[in-house]
Amino acid sequence: MCVKVYRDHWGVPHLRADDPLSLVRLQGRNVATDRAWQIETQRRKSLGTTAAFLGPDAVAWDTFARQARLADTAERCFRALDDDTRAWIGAYVAGVNEALPAGAARAPEFAKTGLTLKEWEPWTPLGIWIAAHILFAGFPSKLWREQVALHLGDDAMGVFTSEGPHTSGSNGWMVPGALTATGTALIAGDPHRYVESPGVYQQIRLACPSYDVLGLAVPGVPGIAHFGHTGDVAWAITNAAADYQDLYEEQLRRTTDGVEALGPDGWEAATVHTESVEIAGRDAIAVEVIETARGPVVIGGPDFARGVSLRYPPRVTGRLGFEVLPLLLQATDVAAVDEALEGWVEPVNVVLAADTAGGLLHRTAGLVPRRDAENQLRVVPAWERKHEWDGWIPMPRATVDGVAVMANARDLAAPLGVEFAAPHRFRRIRELLTARDGWTVEDMPTIHTDTWLGSAGSIIDPLRDLAELSPEAVELCDRLLRWDRRMDATSTTASSYAAIRKALSRRITAHPAVAALDDVDATEMFLPYLDLLTHVSFALENLLASDLAIDFAALLRESLEEVAARTPRGPWGDTHQLSPVQVIRGPLFTRDEPPIDLGLSGDHHCVWSTSSVPGTTDLTVRASAARYAWDLRDRTKSGWSVPLGASGVLGDQHHHDQLPLWLRGELAPIVTDWDQLTPE
């Protein structure tokens, strides 16, 4: 039997086996070898057991994971799968269990935290997926809208929209053959997520006699879900920004038999039990887990002022969509991709696909419930029948006529949600792609790395009307008005613009007209989603165009003067630095390695989307978690890169060898000739 791992120059694994089950088992072994610490912490996150080795800071998540019943939902979804898919996932888990002890021995984090291994359950990959995506639909934003409505009225809810998710998003585009140099389609893009160490995507190739697919896998999950190229067909996704999770205000009461909740038909029994959350260095705490007919109670309970339950499709249907994963690997054209995606559930995505025969696909995939419009905006009463779910909304699709773009904007997915990304990235990508033809994979980084800031006008344009400025402010104002609005790492004007934006956000946050929004009453888990400065920073463009009782011109003048009075600012890249998220903080590099300048170009509304929290810091935690460009004429002409590298082991030669490439916005070539790869 041929079961072998090959590596390319960047350490990317190319896996080869005689059949799909042997191959997916090898994929499990490989991820346990390369990413043991990452996948085991993700497993523990899905179980709500991270505080046992990370300490008190992890209690909020563990409590939420238990109360939301993430692990139970994963097990339920696994058992509902067909036999073949369960066997396929089981083979992956078997491979993980075989290689995890050796993989853990390579990762110093296990010894540092005292984390001990336990054998994976067959449904663990589903738990990892749910835990990674439970916040993708942004249900905490409903708590924020409720806060805005409470203090400023319902009409103000739209003012504080950032028109975009803060923690997830993507660019993606498809250029049809009529506009490419080869006459065959190109698909390219970059998923925007927290940049983590190790990375959230793993470059990989899976080959057996049935198929040969390369793409970006999620460590801990079999197959290639989001971005793949089989040679005959390629696909890519972005977050649809759909709203498919609801929060219900629950009236709860204790009885001699347990807990009851008030539903549309009166008082009904809820399920209730208690779980223990272990905490490193402290006594364990008891967590009461309550579930009503709507869903698990994730805020409060019968002994609190309120209880709020969460309703989400996998919990309701017992389906996650994992049947789709092996089908995607077997796809040979867009029709097969399209058919496979009919079974997808969560998260809801916009999909682009193209094949070598000229087939093109642009559609959404997932489950979005049909219900009252108010459900999408805020917490709604559980006892009112009008807020019940009533089937599913048909997934929108489009006929591809020219360039197709997806960037989380209010476009194809408009019927599925209420808050989307601001249109700047979407419009800019389309503008660049339609300006010419003859596109090649080599041209794609010019799109990936475009730094024009479409939202800059909301601050720059009003500068023309400011009067009575100091000489220093006049000079800075003139420089900003002449600025090309590109957030280049080398630009000192971009740095000054960002400083003014930060100062303005802080002044608006402190203004009496909105200051009451800072008075929040929430559990620790949801406090970050209710932070006023964060919301002002991301909603700044909308706020400046609103009719709130704020003299924005005066605040802008003060912010301009503040920045002008400081010593000259350095380039944008001096403060706009990559700061990857780590489960436990530690060095990215070993001591004997030369330092790498982590300065970044781009900004939140640039195509080169490198997001900080503008009012708080310039440090970047969210950016391209990978970049890719799929060539349908010749797969070997395709390219990709990730922020760090193929290995999750500090000190490994491939831990961060792609970082300089990624910082420059370049793509690494893809090698598919087995004779040019190195066998392990």
Secondary structure, 3 states (H helix, E strand, C coil): CCCEEEECCCCCEEEECCCHHHHHHHHHHHHHHHCHHHHHHHHHHHHCCCHHHHCHHHHHHHHHHHHCCHHHHHHHHHHCCCHHHHHHHHHHHHHHHHHHHHHHHHCHHHHHHCCCCCCCCCCHHHHHHHHHHCCCCCCHHHHHHHHHHHHHCHHHHHCCCCCCCCCEEEEEEEECHHHECCCCCEEEEEEEEECECCCCCEEEEEEECCEEEEEEECCCCCCCCCEEECCCEEEEEEECCCCCCEEEEECEEEECCEEEEEECCEEEEEEEEEEEEEECCEEEEEEEEEECCCCEEEEECCCCCCEEEEECHHHHHCCCCCCHHHHHHHCCCHHHHHHHHCCCCCCCEEEEEEECCCCEEEEEECCCECCCHHHHCCCEECCCHHHCCCCECCCCEECCCCCEEECCECCCCHHHCCCCECCHHHHHHHHHHCCCCCECHHHHHHHHCCCECCCCHHHHHHHHHCCCCCHHHHHHHHHHHHCCCECCCCCHHHHHHHHHHHHHHHHHHHCHHHHHHHCCCCCCCCHHHHCHHHHHHHCHHHHHCCCCCCCHHHHHHHHHHHHHCCCCCCCHHHHCEECCECCCCCCCCCCCCCCCCCECCCCCCCCCCCECCCCCCCCECEEECCEEEEECCCHHHCEEECCCCCCCCCCCCCCCCCHHHHHHCCCEECCCCHHHCEEC
